[in-house]
Amino acid sequence: MISQVFILSSQGDHLIYKDFRGEAGSDVVGVFYEKVTALTGDQPPVVMSRGDLHFVHVRQGGLYWVATTTADSSPFTVIEFLNRLAALVKDYCGSLSEKSVQVNFALIYELLDEVVDYGYIQTTSSDVLKNFIQTEAVCSKPFSLFDLTNVGLFGAETQQSKVAPSSAATRPVQSSREQGGKSEIFVDVIERMSVVIGSDGVVMKTDVEGEIRVKCFMPSCSGYGASVRVDECSFHEAVRLDEFNSSRILRLCPSQGEQTVMQYQLSDELPSAPPFRLHPTIERDSGGRLLMYLKLRCDLPPKSAAINVCVTVPVPRGSVSVSQELSSPDQSAELKLQSRAIEWNIPRFAGGTQLSALFKLDASALGPAPLLEVGPVVLAFELPQLAVTGLQIRFLRLSPVQPGPSQRWIRYVTHSDSYVIRV
């Protein structure tokens, strides 16, 4: 049983507040924010209490989604409700941000009225709610499939000439009323990889967690097939697996909005080499400075590229400044004294190429073994249009055939979760 639901910005601004049972005062918003900001660390506890009142919250889209309860409710049920509420708001508003919540407050209050009745959860299904929600979403920028000024990553392999804008899948589900009934479906294959590479270049650990997300703007069923080679996988309850073992075909009747259709994991062995290799040379010069020469190679296919690459190199205590020589002008590097590390940023790194950097580190006083204080090196990056597990969507078929025009978009992207190279 839920007493209140409210949404706060990261600065504590009051965006949405709904009291279902009148069991607690309106000061609970300030009480929650004081408690959550008074805690040390970046991850405050999900459940906090003040007397008989319990606060349960999640962070989504940079916002605090909070529910209060005075009963002995299951915290896992409340957490699942808050996550589904955030997904529901994203479906109906198009995106999750402070601005989208502010301009769509009337729509969100209407959703809360339908989702929760006197503290009891009724439904979080987009298919059920679309029959009752009448308020149209307010978009910060009108959606247009032909506006290619900001091209995103959508586009299947067989339709490279057709590319959807990055805002294509962030429109609200209700906008299908304005699109003349046109059917659209967006499929994201998103992977997060964790790699540990030893100082001798041997891969010590690899682990990839991935998921297939579907955002649907159509009323009928769809089916798609995938070439799957994974260790473990789980599926959404709407997926039919009759042909999965024999033909690797998944069939589903997705509700309008976004769902995670499949989650999978691959460990210990990737079908290809890790995307990055580092060859470091670290020594001291005659003046006592620490010289670090780093050669970073991208082992992606030549037509692929990594973007937003950030190489973090921990440095010895006492480091005060660094001079640098980078192999290309679009790179940048900076010594972060607070975190005691050098951050080397590469906007775009083409596959099959190599970049280098020479860092000359000045220190007020180096310890007896400064070389042992360097590393391990941590890489953060994004690999657009690439799934490192090799998973591919072979076809995306709508059944039955839609009477009007339909659009199908597929995107692959891999993020680094933890990519560590020991030196």
C-alpha positions as CSV (number, residue, x, y, z in Angstrom):
1,M,0.0,0.0,0.0
2,I,1.4,3.4,-1.1
3,S,0.8,6.6,0.8
4,Q,2.5,9.1,-1.5
5,V,4.4,9.3,-4.7
6,F,6.6,12.3,-5.6
7,I,9.3,13.1,-8.2
8,L,12.2,15.4,-7.4
9,S,15.0,16.8,-9.5
10,S,18.6,16.1,-8.6
11,Q,18.6,19.5,-6.8
12,G,15.6,18.7,-4.8
13,D,13.1,20.7,-6.8
14,H,9.5,19.6,-6.3
15,L,8.2,18.4,-9.7
16,I,5.3,16.0,-8.9
17,Y,3.5,15.2,-5.6
18,K,0.5,12.9,-5.1
19,D,-0.9,12.0,-1.7
20,F,-3.2,9.0,-2.0
21,R,-4.2,8.3,1.7
22,G,-3.4,11.5,3.7
23,E,-1.3,9.5,6.2
24,A,1.7,11.8,6.2
25,G,2.2,15.5,5.9
26,S,3.5,17.3,2.8
27,D,6.8,18.0,4.7
28,V,7.9,14.5,3.7
29,V,9.4,15.8,0.5
30,G,11.9,18.0,2.4
31,V,12.5,15.2,4.9
32,F,13.4,12.8,2.2
33,Y,15.8,15.1,0.4
34,E,17.6,16.0,3.6
35,K,18.1,12.4,4.4
36,V,19.3,11.4,0.9
37,T,21.7,14.3,0.7
38,A,23.1,13.9,4.2
39,L,24.5,10.5,3.4
40,T,28.0,10.0,2.2
41,G,28.8,8.2,-1.1
42,D,27.1,8.2,-4.5
43,Q,24.7,5.3,-3.7
44,P,22.4,6.1,-0.8
45,P,20.2,3.2,0.5
46,V,17.1,2.6,-1.6
47,V,14.9,2.3,1.6
48,M,15.0,4.8,4.4
49,S,12.8,5.4,7.4
50,R,11.6,8.1,9.7
51,G,9.5,6.7,12.5
52,D,6.7,4.6,11.0
53,L,7.1,6.2,7.6
54,H,9.3,4.4,5.0
55,F,10.8,6.1,1.9
56,V,11.5,3.9,-1.1
57,H,13.2,5.5,-4.1
58,V,15.0,4.9,-7.4
59,R,17.1,7.1,-9.7
60,Q,15.9,7.3,-13.3
61,G,16.7,10.0,-15.8
62,G,18.6,12.1,-13.2
63,L,15.4,12.3,-11.1
64,Y,14.4,10.9,-7.7
65,W,11.2,8.7,-8.0
66,V,10.0,8.3,-4.4
67,A,7.1,6.4,-2.8
68,T,6.2,6.4,0.9
69,T,4.4,3.8,2.9
70,T,3.4,3.3,6.5
71,A,2.4,-0.4,6.1
72,D,4.6,-3.5,6.0
73,S,4.7,-3.4,2.2
74,S,7.3,-5.4,0.3
75,P,10.1,-3.0,-0.6
76,F,10.8,-5.1,-3.8
77,T,7.2,-4.5,-4.9
78,V,7.5,-0.8,-4.4
79,I,10.8,-0.6,-6.2
80,E,9.4,-2.6,-9.1
81,F,6.4,-0.2,-9.2
82,L,8.6,2.9,-9.3
83,N,10.7,1.4,-12.1
84,R,7.6,0.6,-14.1
85,L,6.2,4.1,-13.4
86,A,9.4,5.7,-14.7
87,A,9.1,3.5,-17.8
88,L,5.5,4.4,-18.2
89,V,6.3,8.1,-18.0
90,K,9.0,7.7,-20.5
91,D,6.6,5.9,-22.9
92,Y,4.0,8.6,-22.6
93,C,6.3,11.7,-22.5
94,G,8.9,10.4,-25.0
95,S,11.9,10.9,-22.7
96,L,12.9,11.1,-19.0
97,S,14.2,14.4,-17.9
98,E,13.4,17.3,-15.6
99,K,12.1,19.4,-18.5
100,S,9.9,16.6,-19.9
101,V,8.3,16.1,-16.5
102,Q,7.7,19.8,-16.0
103,V,6.0,20.3,-19.3
104,N,3.9,17.1,-19.0
105,F,2.9,17.4,-15.3
106,A,-0.9,17.2,-16.2
107,L,-0.3,14.0,-18.2
108,I,1.7,12.5,-15.3
109,Y,-1.0,13.3,-12.7
110,E,-3.5,11.7,-15.0
111,L,-1.3,8.6,-15.2
112,L,-1.0,8.4,-11.4
113,D,-4.8,8.7,-11.0
114,E,-5.2,5.6,-13.2
115,V,-2.2,3.6,-12.0
116,V,-2.9,3.9,-8.2
117,D,-6.3,4.0,-6.5
118,Y,-6.2,4.9,-2.8
119,G,-2.7,3.5,-2.4
120,Y,-3.4,0.2,-4.3
121,I,-1.6,-0.4,-7.6
122,Q,-4.1,-1.0,-10.4
123,T,-2.0,-1.4,-13.6
124,T,1.1,-0.2,-15.3
125,S,0.3,-1.6,-18.7
126,S,0.5,0.9,-21.6
127,D,-2.1,-1.2,-23.5
128,V,-4.7,-0.8,-20.7
129,L,-4.0,2.8,-19.9
130,K,-4.2,4.0,-23.5
131,N,-7.9,3.6,-23.3
132,F,-8.2,6.1,-20.4
133,I,-5.4,8.6,-20.9
134,Q,-6.6,11.6,-22.9
135,T,-4.0,14.2,-22.2
136,E,-1.5,14.6,-25.1
137,A,2.2,14.8,-24.4
138,V,4.1,18.0,-24.9
139,C,7.3,17.5,-26.8
140,S,10.2,19.9,-26.6
141,K,10.9,19.4,-30.3
142,P,8.2,18.1,-32.7
143,F,9.0,14.7,-34.1
144,S,9.7,14.5,-37.8
145,L,11.1,11.4,-39.5
146,F,12.5,13.5,-42.3
147,D,14.5,15.8,-40.0
148,L,18.0,14.5,-40.4
149,T,19.9,17.4,-38.9
150,N,20.9,15.2,-35.9
151,V,21.4,11.8,-37.3
152,G,21.4,9.0,-34.8
153,L,22.5,5.3,-34.9
154,F,19.3,3.7,-36.1
155,G,19.4,1.7,-39.3
156,A,19.4,-1.9,-40.3
157,E,22.3,-3.4,-42.2
158,T,20.2,-4.0,-45.3
159,Q,18.8,-0.4,-45.2
160,Q,21.9,1.7,-44.7
161,S,20.4,4.5,-46.9
162,K,17.5,4.8,-44.5
163,V,18.6,6.4,-41.2
164,A,16.3,7.6,-38.5
165,P,17.1,10.7,-36.5
166,S,18.3,10.2,-32.9
167,S,14.9,11.6,-31.6
168,A,12.9,9.0,-33.6
169,A,12.4,6.5,-30.7
170,T,12.0,9.2,-28.0
171,R,8.6,10.4,-29.1
172,P,5.6,9.5,-26.9
173,V,3.4,6.5,-27.7
174,Q,0.4,8.8,-28.1
175,S,2.0,10.6,-31.1
176,S,1.0,7.6,-33.2
177,R,-2.4,9.3,-33.3
178,E,-0.8,12.2,-35.1
179,Q,1.2,10.0,-37.5
180,G,-1.9,8.9,-39.4
181,G,-1.7,5.4,-38.0
182,K,1.7,4.7,-39.4
183,S,3.3,1.6,-37.7
184,E,6.9,1.9,-36.4
185,I,9.1,-0.4,-34.4
186,F,12.5,0.3,-33.0
187,V,14.9,-2.5,-31.9
188,D,18.0,-1.7,-29.8
189,V,20.7,-4.4,-29.1
190,I,22.6,-2.9,-26.2
191,E,25.7,-4.6,-24.7
192,R,27.9,-3.7,-21.8
193,M,31.4,-5.3,-21.6
194,S,33.8,-5.9,-18.8
195,V,37.3,-6.8,-19.6
196,V,40.5,-7.3,-17.6
197,I,43.8,-7.5,-19.5
198,G,47.1,-8.3,-17.7
199,S,50.3,-6.4,-18.0
200,D,51.6,-9.1,-20.4
201,G,48.7,-8.5,-22.7
202,V,46.8,-11.7,-21.9
203,V,43.1,-11.4,-21.5
204,M,42.3,-12.5,-17.9
205,K,38.5,-11.9,-17.9
206,T,35.8,-11.0,-20.3
207,D,32.1,-10.7,-19.6
208,V,29.3,-9.2,-21.7
209,E,25.8,-8.5,-20.6
210,G,23.3,-7.5,-23.2
211,E,19.6,-6.9,-23.9
212,I,17.3,-6.5,-26.8
213,R,14.9,-3.6,-26.3
214,V,11.8,-3.0,-28.4
215,K,9.9,0.3,-28.6
216,C,6.7,-0.3,-30.5
217,F,4.3,2.2,-32.1
218,M,1.9,-0.3,-33.7
219,P,-1.2,-2.1,-32.6
220,S,-0.5,-5.7,-33.8
221,C,2.0,-8.5,-33.3
222,S,5.5,-8.6,-34.6
223,G,8.2,-11.3,-34.8
224,Y,11.9,-11.2,-35.4
225,G,14.8,-13.6,-35.6
226,A,18.3,-13.4,-34.1
227,S,21.5,-15.3,-34.6
228,V,22.2,-16.0,-30.9
229,R,25.4,-17.4,-29.3
230,V,25.3,-16.7,-25.6
231,D,25.8,-18.5,-22.3
232,E,22.6,-17.4,-20.5
233,C,19.5,-15.7,-21.5
234,S,16.0,-14.7,-20.2
235,F,13.0,-13.4,-22.0
236,H,10.0,-11.1,-21.5
237,E,6.7,-12.8,-20.6
238,A,5.2,-11.7,-23.9
239,V,7.8,-13.6,-26.0
240,R,6.8,-16.9,-27.6
241,L,9.7,-19.4,-27.8
242,D,8.2,-22.1,-29.9
243,E,10.7,-21.7,-32.7
244,F,13.7,-20.4,-30.7
245,N,15.6,-23.7,-30.2
246,S,15.2,-24.8,-33.8
247,S,15.4,-21.5,-35.8
248,R,16.4,-18.8,-33.2
249,I,13.1,-17.0,-33.9
250,L,11.4,-14.9,-31.3
251,R,7.7,-14.0,-31.7
252,L,6.0,-11.5,-29.5
253,C,3.0,-9.2,-29.3
254,P,4.6,-6.1,-27.8
255,S,2.5,-3.5,-26.0
256,Q,3.0,0.1,-27.1
257,G,6.0,1.6,-25.5
258,E,9.4,0.1,-24.5
259,Q,10.1,-3.4,-23.3
260,T,13.2,-5.4,-22.6
261,V,12.5,-8.5,-24.7
262,M,15.6,-10.5,-24.0
263,Q,18.6,-10.3,-21.6
264,Y,21.7,-12.4,-22.2
265,Q,25.2,-13.0,-21.0
266,L,28.5,-14.2,-22.6
267,S,31.5,-15.0,-20.4
268,D,35.1,-16.0,-20.8
269,E,35.3,-16.0,-24.6
270,L,34.4,-13.4,-27.2
271,P,34.0,-14.2,-30.9
272,S,36.6,-11.5,-31.7
273,A,39.6,-9.9,-29.9
274,P,39.0,-7.1,-27.3
275,P,38.5,-3.8,-29.0
276,F,41.6,-2.1,-27.4
277,R,45.2,-3.0,-26.7
278,L,47.6,-0.8,-24.7
279,H,51.4,-0.8,-25.0
280,P,52.8,1.3,-22.2
281,T,56.4,2.4,-21.5
282,I,57.0,4.0,-18.1
283,E,60.4,5.3,-16.9
284,R,62.1,8.2,-15.1
285,D,64.3,10.7,-16.9
286,S,67.5,12.3,-15.6
287,G,65.6,15.2,-14.2
288,G,63.4,13.0,-12.0
289,R,60.3,13.4,-14.0
290,L,58.1,10.4,-14.8
291,L,57.7,9.7,-18.5
292,M,54.7,7.7,-19.7
293,Y,54.6,6.7,-23.3
294,L,51.2,5.1,-24.2
295,K,50.4,3.4,-27.5
296,L,46.7,2.5,-27.8
297,R,45.5,0.3,-30.7
298,C,41.9,-0.1,-31.8
299,D,41.3,-3.6,-33.0
300,L,37.8,-3.0,-34.4
301,P,37.1,-3.7,-38.1
302,P,38.3,-0.9,-40.4
303,K,34.8,0.3,-41.1
304,S,33.9,0.6,-37.4
305,A,35.0,3.2,-34.9
306,A,34.8,3.9,-31.1
307,I,33.5,7.2,-29.9
308,N,33.8,9.2,-26.6
309,V,36.9,7.2,-25.6
310,C,38.3,8.2,-22.2
311,V,41.6,6.7,-21.0
312,T,42.1,7.1,-17.2
313,V,45.7,6.6,-15.9
314,P,46.2,6.7,-12.2
315,V,49.5,8.5,-11.3
316,P,51.7,8.6,-8.2
317,R,51.0,10.6,-5.1
318,G,52.6,14.1,-5.2
319,S,52.0,14.7,-8.9
320,V,51.5,18.4,-9.5
321,S,51.5,19.0,-13.3
322,V,51.9,17.2,-16.6
323,S,53.1,18.2,-20.1
324,Q,51.8,16.2,-23.0
325,E,52.5,15.3,-26.6
326,L,49.5,13.8,-28.4
327,S,49.4,12.1,-31.8
328,S,46.5,14.1,-33.2
329,P,45.0,17.6,-32.5
330,D,41.5,16.4,-31.7
331,Q,42.7,14.6,-28.6
332,S,43.0,16.2,-25.2
333,A,44.4,15.3,-21.8
334,E,44.3,16.7,-18.3
335,L,45.7,15.9,-14.9
336,K,42.9,15.6,-12.4
337,L,44.5,16.3,-9.0
338,Q,41.5,15.4,-7.0
339,S,41.3,11.9,-8.4
340,R,45.1,11.7,-8.9
341,A,44.8,10.5,-12.5
342,I,45.4,11.7,-16.1
343,E,42.3,11.6,-18.4
344,W,43.1,11.2,-22.1
345,N,40.1,11.9,-24.2
346,I,39.6,10.7,-27.8
347,P,36.4,11.8,-29.6
348,R,36.6,9.2,-32.3
349,F,38.9,6.3,-32.7
350,A,38.8,4.4,-36.1
351,G,39.2,0.7,-36.2
352,G,42.6,-0.7,-37.3
353,T,44.4,2.5,-36.2
354,Q,46.8,3.4,-33.4
355,L,47.2,6.5,-31.3
356,S,49.9,7.5,-28.9
357,A,50.5,10.0,-26.1
358,L,53.6,11.0,-24.2
359,F,53.0,12.4,-20.7
360,K,55.8,14.0,-18.7
361,L,54.8,14.1,-15.1
362,D,56.2,16.5,-12.5
363,A,55.9,15.7,-8.9
364,S,56.8,17.4,-5.7
365,A,58.1,14.2,-4.2
366,L,57.9,10.8,-5.7
367,G,57.8,7.7,-3.5
368,P,60.5,5.0,-3.4
369,A,58.6,3.0,-6.1
370,P,56.6,5.5,-8.2
371,L,56.3,3.1,-11.2
372,L,54.2,0.8,-9.0
373,E,51.7,3.6,-8.3
374,V,50.9,4.0,-12.0
375,G,47.7,2.2,-13.2
376,P,45.8,0.2,-13.8
377,V,44.5,2.0,-16.8
378,V,40.7,2.2,-17.2
379,L,38.9,2.8,-20.6
380,A,35.4,4.1,-21.1
381,F,34.0,4.1,-24.6
382,E,31.0,3.5,-26.9
383,L,31.0,1.3,-30.0
384,P,28.1,2.3,-32.2
385,Q,26.6,-0.1,-34.8
386,L,28.5,-3.0,-33.2
387,A,27.6,-5.9,-30.8
388,V,30.7,-7.5,-29.5
389,T,29.0,-10.9,-29.0
390,G,28.2,-11.0,-32.7
391,L,24.5,-11.1,-32.0
392,Q,22.6,-9.9,-35.1
393,I,18.9,-9.3,-36.0
394,R,18.6,-11.3,-39.2
395,F,15.1,-10.1,-40.0
396,L,12.3,-8.1,-38.5
397,R,8.9,-9.1,-39.8
398,L,5.5,-7.7,-39.0
399,S,2.6,-10.2,-38.8
400,P,0.0,-9.7,-40.1
401,V,1.1,-7.4,-42.8
402,Q,0.3,-3.8,-41.9
403,P,-2.2,-2.1,-44.2
404,G,-0.4,1.3,-44.2
405,P,3.3,2.2,-44.4
406,S,5.5,0.7,-41.7
407,Q,9.1,1.5,-40.6
408,R,11.5,-0.8,-38.8
409,W,14.7,0.4,-37.3
410,I,17.6,-1.6,-35.7
411,R,20.4,-0.2,-33.6
412,Y,23.5,-1.9,-32.2
413,V,25.6,-0.3,-29.5
414,T,28.2,-1.6,-27.0
415,H,29.2,0.4,-23.9
416,S,32.2,-0.2,-21.6
417,D,31.1,-1.3,-18.2
418,S,34.6,-2.0,-16.8
419,Y,37.6,-2.2,-19.2
420,V,40.8,-2.5,-17.2
421,I,44.4,-2.9,-18.5
422,R,47.1,-3.6,-16.0
423,V,50.5,-2.0,-16.5
